[in-house]
Amino acid sequence: MRSIFVSQQAGTVRSVYSEETTKRLGEKFGLETDRVYTKEQILADPASFSDVTYVFSTWGMPSFTEDQIRAAFGRNLMAVFYAAGSVQGFARPFLNCGVRVFSAWAANGVPVAEVTVAEIILANKGMPMAARLCSRNPESRGESIRYVRGTRGNYGARVGIIGVGMIGSMVCEMLKNYRLEVVAYDPFCPPEKAAALGVKLVSLPELFATSDVISNHLANNAQTRGMLDYALFSSMKPFAVFINTGRGAQVVEADLVRALREETGRCAILDVTDPEPAPAGSPWYELPNVILTPHLAGSQNDEWHRMSEYMADEADAFDAGLPTRYSVSLKMLETMA
């Protein structure tokens, strides 16, 4: 059996796949541990890859057309194991060619959910804005205290979760540890799932108008682009906080800017923007009630190893004909991030 690494970012592969996991894959699946192939290298000599059974990758996985996949890998390629989150950029042609695709979305989702929950808890205490105010000078401490007194705290506050897919569901599960009222918007969520998560399904307008903290976890697709607009942002409560650790494309940024300027007690914590990073001159750098972070919610540093370990476990199960946990289907691509 022959397996290869494929990515446009060789250094990223080395960071995500620990030495231990790389050695494990080499011994079990004939992985060429000393090379990372780019798309250009594969297409330059497609015949030399016709015996590849498994592809292992992570961020930097290139997209191939169906014709390119068939020319390079023929019928021997059985699966792509992607040690990262979203597979929207490359999965469909592989699936159309009968190649299974596996994603470590659950592994990458763990730190995103952890960061989101931490931000929700701190937001209910007014911490992001209070810290910014309090850090200016001694005289601003009083202003910071007045801001905090306008917030709810975490006892009985209402948290709105937009999208209860994999990450949104993790967030809801983690929030069970707190005395909060959690509501959610997700037209694809069955009532039984909502009940199991301990959330109440509501309309998107109700979620924005009544929640103290709102967190976006919408799938990133054409249907959700620009979905969060002024009608929603302008209905936010005076001290409400909007958190985005998902994707920036769902937000009409000019509308959020307008709503934040109209009510300066509102706050936005943005780990993602569109484009990313925000260009020079963006209002995000000027608004005092915006907190920007550098897309830190996802896996980083040692957390990356969790993703490759998930994919190594999936490869073991798939190769042995056992049930797998993180296979991606064409149907799933309709709603996945």
ChimeraX attribute file (.defattr): number of C-alpha atoms within 10 A of each C-alpha:
attribute: neighborCount
match mode: 1-to-1
recipient: residues
	/A:1	10
	/A:2	17
	/A:3	23
	/A:4	24
	/A:5	24
	/A:6	25
	/A:7	22
	/A:8	18
	/A:9	17
	/A:10	18
	/A:11	11
	/A:12	15
	/A:13	24
	/A:14	16
	/A:15	16
	/A:16	26
	/A:17	24
	/A:18	17
	/A:19	13
	/A:20	11
	/A:21	18
	/A:22	22
	/A:23	16
	/A:24	16
	/A:25	23
	/A:26	17
	/A:27	12
	/A:28	16
	/A:29	19
	/A:30	17
	/A:31	23
	/A:32	17
	/A:33	17
	/A:34	10
	/A:35	11
	/A:36	19
	/A:37	16
	/A:38	17
	/A:39	15
	/A:40	11
	/A:41	11
	/A:42	18
	/A:43	16
	/A:44	10
	/A:45	12
	/A:46	17
	/A:47	13
	/A:48	12
	/A:49	19
	/A:50	18
	/A:51	16
	/A:52	21
	/A:53	21
	/A:54	24
	/A:55	19
	/A:56	25
	/A:57	29
	/A:58	30
	/A:59	19
	/A:60	16
	/A:61	23
	/A:62	17
	/A:63	18
	/A:64	18
	/A:65	14
	/A:66	14
	/A:67	11
	/A:68	16
	/A:69	21
	/A:70	17
	/A:71	17
	/A:72	22
	/A:73	19
	/A:74	17
	/A:75	16
	/A:76	15
	/A:77	24
	/A:78	18
	/A:79	23
	/A:80	26
	/A:81	24
	/A:82	26
	/A:83	30
	/A:84	28
	/A:85	21
	/A:86	20
	/A:87	23
	/A:88	14
	/A:89	11
	/A:90	15
	/A:91	25
	/A:92	21
	/A:93	18
	/A:94	21
	/A:95	17
	/A:96	13
	/A:97	17
	/A:98	13
	/A:99	20
	/A:100	19
	/A:101	22
	/A:102	27
	/A:103	27
	/A:104	25
	/A:105	22
	/A:106	19
	/A:107	24
	/A:108	25
	/A:109	22
	/A:110	20
	/A:111	18
	/A:112	23
	/A:113	25
	/A:114	17
	/A:115	16
	/A:116	26
	/A:117	18
	/A:118	13
	/A:119	20
	/A:120	25
	/A:121	19
	/A:122	14
	/A:123	29
	/A:124	23
	/A:125	20
	/A:126	25
	/A:127	19
	/A:128	20
	/A:129	25
	/A:130	20
	/A:131	14
	/A:132	15
	/A:133	21
	/A:134	17
	/A:135	13
	/A:136	11
	/A:137	8
	/A:138	9
	/A:139	11
	/A:140	14
	/A:141	16
	/A:142	13
	/A:143	12
	/A:144	20
	/A:145	15
	/A:146	11
	/A:147	18
	/A:148	21
	/A:149	11
	/A:150	14
	/A:151	19
	/A:152	17
	/A:153	18
	/A:154	19
	/A:155	12
	/A:156	12
	/A:157	19
	/A:158	20
	/A:159	28
	/A:160	30
	/A:161	29
	/A:162	24
	/A:163	22
	/A:164	25
	/A:165	18
	/A:166	17
	/A:167	25
	/A:168	24
	/A:169	21
	/A:170	20
	/A:171	26
	/A:172	24
	/A:173	15
	/A:174	15
	/A:175	21
	/A:176	14
	/A:177	8
	/A:178	12
	/A:179	12
	/A:180	16
	/A:181	19
	/A:182	23
	/A:183	23
	/A:184	27
	/A:185	25
	/A:186	19
	/A:187	12
	/A:188	10
	/A:189	14
	/A:190	10
	/A:191	12
	/A:192	9
	/A:193	12
	/A:194	19
	/A:195	11
	/A:196	11
	/A:197	19
	/A:198	17
	/A:199	23
	/A:200	14
	/A:201	22
	/A:202	17
	/A:203	13
	/A:204	17
	/A:205	14
	/A:206	17
	/A:207	25
	/A:208	28
	/A:209	18
	/A:210	17
	/A:211	23
	/A:212	27
	/A:213	28
	/A:214	27
	/A:215	27
	/A:216	23
	/A:217	27
	/A:218	27
	/A:219	23
	/A:220	20
	/A:221	16
	/A:222	11
	/A:223	11
	/A:224	14
	/A:225	16
	/A:226	14
	/A:227	14
	/A:228	19
	/A:229	16
	/A:230	18
	/A:231	14
	/A:232	18
	/A:233	23
	/A:234	19
	/A:235	16
	/A:236	27
	/A:237	17
	/A:238	17
	/A:239	22
	/A:240	28
	/A:241	29
	/A:242	23
	/A:243	23
	/A:244	25
	/A:245	25
	/A:246	26
	/A:247	23
	/A:248	20
	/A:249	21
	/A:250	24
	/A:251	21
	/A:252	17
	/A:253	19
	/A:254	12
	/A:255	18
	/A:256	21
	/A:257	18
	/A:258	13
	/A:259	21
	/A:260	23
	/A:261	15
	/A:262	12
	/A:263	16
	/A:264	14
	/A:265	19
	/A:266	23
	/A:267	28
	/A:268	26
	/A:269	21
	/A:270	20
	/A:271	22
	/A:272	22
	/A:273	23
	/A:274	14
	/A:275	10
	/A:276	13
	/A:277	14
	/A:278	14
	/A:279	12
	/A:280	8
	/A:281	8
	/A:282	10
	/A:283	14
	/A:284	19
	/A:285	14
	/A:286	9
	/A:287	15
	/A:288	17
	/A:289	22
	/A:290	23
	/A:291	17
	/A:292	16
	/A:293	14
	/A:294	11
	/A:295	18
	/A:296	13
	/A:297	21
	/A:298	21
	/A:299	21
	/A:300	13
	/A:301	8
	/A:302	11
	/A:303	15
	/A:304	22
	/A:305	21
	/A:306	22
	/A:307	25
	/A:308	28
	/A:309	21
	/A:310	24
	/A:311	27
	/A:312	23
	/A:313	15
	/A:314	22
	/A:315	23
	/A:316	16
	/A:317	14
	/A:318	18
	/A:319	15
	/A:320	9
	/A:321	9
	/A:322	11
	/A:323	10
	/A:324	14
	/A:325	16
	/A:326	17
	/A:327	17
	/A:328	18
	/A:329	15
	/A:330	13
	/A:331	8
	/A:332	10
	/A:333	17
	/A:334	14
	/A:335	16
	/A:336	18
	/A:337	20
